[in-house]
Amino acid sequence: MTSVLRRAVAPFAAVTALVVMLTACGSGPSQVNSAVVIDGHTISVDDVQAMVDKIVKEQPAAQSLAQQHKLDLVSREVVTQLITHELLTEVARKDGVRVDPAQLQELRAQNPFGQKIPTDGSVPAEQLVPELVNRARGFDAYANDQLLLDGLARQHLGRDSAQYNIVQIADEAKAKALAEQIAAKPNESAALMRAASETPDQVQLNQDTGPTGNGVFLAAPDNSVFVLPAGSGEQGGSGGFQIVHVLSTKTAASTSPEFDSSQIDPAQLPAIGKFVLRPRAIESKIEISPRFGVWNDANLTVVPKGEAEVAGFVVLPKTEQP
């Protein structure tokens, strides 16, 4: 596995408009009072608002977010977790993954919500906000989703693999244009990458993740194209973008003997399992009210519209090939 792609899958290491604007005007899901519509199923604005109100009322740690006018972070996380739950329920059922009673008992014994959250602002927002929403949804909902995601990760790690081409491009506009070109003409992927790259060593063709976590991370329809931030350069500036063309994906019938599960931190399994949901998320018609943001297929989360492409995105294959 290349070190280039390893930098791009940093989500393995980090599981990441005010609320009063929830009643603002705007286009979005056609149903009145809809925060999200997934394949015709509606999650209402009232449900999201009720969850945010509960957090502000019951969690003192949320007060600092309210004072800093950052409750939009909470509402987006609520929407993200509710969408994840919908997708997870369907995918886990299809894959035959169920909550293990022994794991549930063990998790309950750990009392994950037993410790009070510091109110001094010492917990970074990217950790605080998911914790607040987890607690508001309750232990049963939290445990169900965590254990199902854990189960999906265990089922797919060592079985999922992907073949791909990858190139690093410094300029954002060129990176986006290249991704669109590859999605439209996947058979010309290699030539397009070579033409767009500044040096030959920036292009790696016909790579194979093998039975690693990256095989799960690249779960997507064949010929999907990921555009991912490449990280910071040596001078602290942007490292450009990685364009990853997923040539094909495969789920083997059994776990590869080459897969070493000891290399995976068990605490990260739920975060890894979430990537298994991506193909279903892409298939689903997920409509989100613009008051919350937009759905990001790369990271499977709701993000502000202005940041939709900052953390990476997926260009889907065109239905008609020339």
Secondary structure, DSSP 8 states (H G I E B T S, - for coil): --HHHHHHTGGGG-----GGGGGS-----SSTTEEEEETTEEEEHHHHHHHHHHHHHH-GGGHHHHHTT-HHHHHHHHHHHHHHHHHHHHHHHHHT----HHHHHHHHHH-TT-S---SSS-S-HHHHHHHHHHHHH-HHHHHHHHHHHHHHHHHHTTTEEEEEEEEEES-HHHHHHHHHHHHH-GGGHHHHHHHH-SSGGGEEEEEE--SSHHHHHT-S-TT-EEEEE--B-TTSSB--EEEEEEEEEEE-SS--TT--GGGS-GGGHHHHHHHTTHHHHHHS-EEE-TTT-EEETTTTEEE-GGGTTTT-EEE---SS--
